[in-house]
Structure formats: structure tokens, C-alpha cells
Amino acid sequence: MSKAVRYSEYGGPEVLEVVEVPEPHAGDGEVRVAVRAAGLNPFDFKVRRGGYIPNHQLPSLQGAEFAGVIDEVGAGVTGFSVGDEVLGWIGRGAQAEYVVVPAAHVAAKPAGLDWAVAACVGLVANTARRAVDSLALGSDDTVLVTAAAGGVGVIAVQFAKATGATVVGTASEANHEFLRGLGVIPVAYGQASDGTSELERLRAAVRGPYTAALDNIGGDAIRTALALGIPADRVNTVADKAAVEELGVQGVGGGKKTSEELAGFARQAAEGELVVPVRSTYHLPDVVAAFRDLETGHGLGKIALLIP
Ligand SMILES: NC(=O)c1ccc[n+]([C@@H]2O[C@H](COP(=O)([O-])OP(=O)(O)OC[C@H]3O[C@@H](n4cnc5c(N)ncnc54)[C@H](OP(=O)(O)O)[C@@H]3O)[C@@H](O)[C@H]2O)c1
């Protein structure tokens, strides 16, 4: 038997349990990974709250990304051996002692890369890469990135900066200094104590017009982007499916993943080209506390679960 995070009813973090499940084994074309760290994502709790994806079966395992050490290699697998350090993705079940995935779903972990960062880089970098590419940004652009200090946002601002665009990011004051360090112009979201609105502050932050927006929070933030005069087809949201229908904005996010791209993100993180802040780590028995932290909806970057 081995340990895994599981829930048997829909709900908040309190429905999470660490339970004993049958130990999985690698079949043909698969590897088994002894997990050292798993990344937490809003996708985990959206699914767990119920109604987010069709035909979801309970009880359910949880977690979509991991880093660890290969300890079984199935028949027909080439390029990986027992003892290799890897990072990878899985539909559900990364928050566990072992995962079994197709060998095509893992990439070599650079030797110096921290386990927590390795577990947390893939999903957000893949999402941010596709979102930024969808807008074909260039040096003439001024792009608004909402929730710029969040897991996706903090990567999206770096990919957007690399295109030469001017990048303005919304975040709470506590995260402004960090964003300035990435070359981002930070703007506080919501109504401020001085009575100014988010729209007014965004207008005051730059001289010229905004030409594009990468939304990572949805709702009013998208309406604010449109109120700035950004055409709907140059607004991309990864957080608000309804707005794609209602407002005609783009909804390009993660989805297709390749192990080559994952290896590239890991290399960038290891070489310091990509900053992947992990604000806190928790151990497996503290998974409820880890999700209570994530589900505040505030904080810089990512949270990882360390295993064992
Ligand atoms: N479509 C896809 O493929 C895909 C993939 C990944 C994620 N997503 C979705 O994208 C969204 C972001 O994911 P994530 O991993 O980045 O989440 P996250 O790390 O939990 O994001 C938290 C961030 O949101 C910020 N925030 C909270 N309220 C805000 C507001 N009113 N205005 C601006 N920022 C606000 C917080 O900023 P402060 O700390 O500064 O307050 C915090 O940094 C989620 O809805 C997630 O499900 C979609």
C-alpha cells in the first residue's frame, strides 16, 4: 500500500484525507515515480468543489503535477532509467507517494533544480506560454497582466517582458516590490483607500494606450481591460470561461503539453532565466492546511506539497 491524497465527497479542504491506496506499478510504456514534491493548483480545488468537469468520479485522487525519482520502468520505455530525477504531469493523483504515467509525460529534472520548484513550474509555465503566444506580443505593446503575482501571472509577466512589451501587472501592495524586480509596473487592484478605482490607476500607470491583456482572475478584471480600450480579441483569459462566450475575449490556456517543452521550462528555471517563486511548502500530512493557504486566493507564486 502507499499514501495518496483523496476525497470522497465534494467540498472544501476539509474533505481531503491522506489514505492508503494500492501501490501502482508501471505497465508497458510507463514509468513509476516516487514523488518528492507535488504542485498545488486552483484546478485541484475547482474540481473538488464539484460541477467543474463532467463525469468526475468519487472518490477522487488529486494533483496534476509532480517531481520525483523514477523507481520502475515499464517494457518498451527508452530514455529513462530507475534513479532518474524527473518532473511530469498526470490528470489526477500527483499528491501521492507514487504516480504511474506514460514515459512521454515526464522530463529530466536539471540536477540543481529544487524539488518544489520542479513540481510547480510545469502547469503554470505551459499555461502562460500558450496565453502569451496567443496575443503575439511585441515591443509596441503595452500589456495588462491581471493577478500578476499568482502562479500563472508571475510566469506570464516574464514571458510577456521577453517579447519587449511594456508590462503592467495588478497585485496587492505586498507583491509590488517583487513585480518591480521583474520589470513590471505594478498597480493595486480593487478600490483603494484614496478612493481611486483600478481603472483610474491603470490609466495613470502608463502614458500610451493599452493594447493587450492577459487575464488570470476573470470577472470584473476583464471588463476593466475592455474599458481601457483593449480590443476583445487582444484580451486572453485563462480564468473565466463565461467571459469568452459573453464578451468575445480569447480563452487560450494550458492543454496540450509536451515533455520537450516541460524540459525547457525546467532548464530555464534551473538557470535562473525563469523565476518560479514558491511561497510555501507543506508536508503530505498537512495537505488540508496547504489547500487552506491556496484557497485564500492571495499570495506570491506557488505552493508545493513535499512527500514523504
Ligand atoms: N485555462 C488553463 O489552462 C489554466 C491553467 C492554470 C490556471 N488557470 C486558472 O487561472 C487562474 C489563476 O491561476 P493561478 O495558479 O495563477 O492562481 P493563484 O496562484 O491562486 O492566484 C492567486 C493570485 O490572484 C491574485 N488576486 C486575487 N484577487 C485578485 C483581484 N481581484 N485582482 C487581481 N489579482 C487578484 C492574488 O494577488 P495578491 O496576492 O497580490 O492579492 C494572487 O497572487 C485560476 O482561476 C486557475 O484555475 C487556468
PDBQT file of the ligand as one rigid body, heavy atoms in Angstrom, charges set to zero:
ROOT
HETATM    1  N1  LIG A 401      -7.010  27.557 -18.553  1.00  0.00    +0.000 N 
HETATM    2  C1  LIG A 401      -5.936  26.980 -18.062  1.00  0.00    +0.000 C 
HETATM    3  O1  LIG A 401      -5.286  26.179 -18.709  1.00  0.00    +0.000 OA
HETATM    4  C2  LIG A 401      -5.487  27.335 -16.676  1.00  0.00    +0.000 A 
HETATM    5  C3  LIG A 401      -4.272  26.860 -16.201  1.00  0.00    +0.000 A 
HETATM    6  C4  LIG A 401      -3.836  27.281 -14.949  1.00  0.00    +0.000 A 
HETATM    7  C5  LIG A 401      -4.642  28.119 -14.181  1.00  0.00    +0.000 A 
HETATM    8  N2  LIG A 401      -5.845  28.509 -14.657  1.00  0.00    +0.000 N 
HETATM    9  C6  LIG A 401      -6.710  29.415 -13.875  1.00  0.00    +0.000 C 
HETATM   10  O2  LIG A 401      -6.073  30.672 -13.799  1.00  0.00    +0.000 OA
HETATM   11  C7  LIG A 401      -6.372  31.300 -12.552  1.00  0.00    +0.000 C 
HETATM   12  C8  LIG A 401      -5.073  31.700 -11.870  1.00  0.00    +0.000 C 
HETATM   13  O3  LIG A 401      -4.365  30.525 -11.512  1.00  0.00    +0.000 OA
HETATM   14  P1  LIG A 401      -3.098  30.660 -10.566  1.00  0.00    +0.000 P 
HETATM   15  O4  LIG A 401      -2.496  29.314 -10.441  1.00  0.00    +0.000 OA
HETATM   16  O5  LIG A 401      -2.257  31.789 -11.018  1.00  0.00    +0.000 OA
HETATM   17  O6  LIG A 401      -3.830  31.051  -9.189  1.00  0.00    +0.000 OA
HETATM   18  P2  LIG A 401      -3.218  31.624  -7.859  1.00  0.00    +0.000 P 
HETATM   19  O7  LIG A 401      -1.735  31.442  -7.829  1.00  0.00    +0.000 OA
HETATM   20  O8  LIG A 401      -4.003  31.057  -6.731  1.00  0.00    +0.000 OA
HETATM   21  O9  LIG A 401      -3.541  33.193  -7.975  1.00  0.00    +0.000 OA
HETATM   22  C9  LIG A 401      -3.592  33.934  -6.835  1.00  0.00    +0.000 C 
HETATM   23  C10 LIG A 401      -3.335  35.396  -7.187  1.00  0.00    +0.000 C 
HETATM   24  O10 LIG A 401      -4.549  36.056  -7.527  1.00  0.00    +0.000 OA
HETATM   25  C11 LIG A 401      -4.408  37.402  -7.133  1.00  0.00    +0.000 C 
HETATM   26  N3  LIG A 401      -5.700  38.058  -6.963  1.00  0.00    +0.000 N 
HETATM   27  C12 LIG A 401      -6.684  37.724  -6.088  1.00  0.00    +0.000 A 
HETATM   28  N4  LIG A 401      -7.742  38.554  -6.272  1.00  0.00    +0.000 NA
HETATM   29  C13 LIG A 401      -7.410  39.425  -7.266  1.00  0.00    +0.000 A 
HETATM   30  C14 LIG A 401      -8.075  40.503  -7.915  1.00  0.00    +0.000 A 
HETATM   31  N5  LIG A 401      -9.318  40.857  -7.583  1.00  0.00    +0.000 N 
HETATM   32  N6  LIG A 401      -7.426  41.166  -8.922  1.00  0.00    +0.000 NA
HETATM   33  C15 LIG A 401      -6.184  40.819  -9.274  1.00  0.00    +0.000 A 
HETATM   34  N7  LIG A 401      -5.493  39.799  -8.697  1.00  0.00    +0.000 NA
HETATM   35  C16 LIG A 401      -6.100  39.114  -7.714  1.00  0.00    +0.000 A 
HETATM   36  C17 LIG A 401      -3.626  37.347  -5.851  1.00  0.00    +0.000 C 
HETATM   37  O11 LIG A 401      -2.899  38.539  -5.769  1.00  0.00    +0.000 OA
HETATM   38  P3  LIG A 401      -2.368  39.152  -4.396  1.00  0.00    +0.000 P 
HETATM   39  O12 LIG A 401      -1.663  38.040  -3.658  1.00  0.00    +0.000 OA
HETATM   40  O13 LIG A 401      -1.431  40.201  -4.875  1.00  0.00    +0.000 OA
HETATM   41  O14 LIG A 401      -3.577  39.632  -3.669  1.00  0.00    +0.000 OA
HETATM   42  C18 LIG A 401      -2.738  36.110  -6.008  1.00  0.00    +0.000 C 
HETATM   43  O15 LIG A 401      -1.386  36.450  -6.313  1.00  0.00    +0.000 OA
HETATM   44  C19 LIG A 401      -7.233  30.291 -11.774  1.00  0.00    +0.000 C 
HETATM   45  O16 LIG A 401      -8.581  30.600 -11.993  1.00  0.00    +0.000 OA
HETATM   46  C20 LIG A 401      -6.880  28.965 -12.428  1.00  0.00    +0.000 C 
HETATM   47  O17 LIG A 401      -7.882  27.992 -12.289  1.00  0.00    +0.000 OA
HETATM   48  C21 LIG A 401      -6.280  28.142 -15.893  1.00  0.00    +0.000 A 
ENDROOT
TORSDOF 0
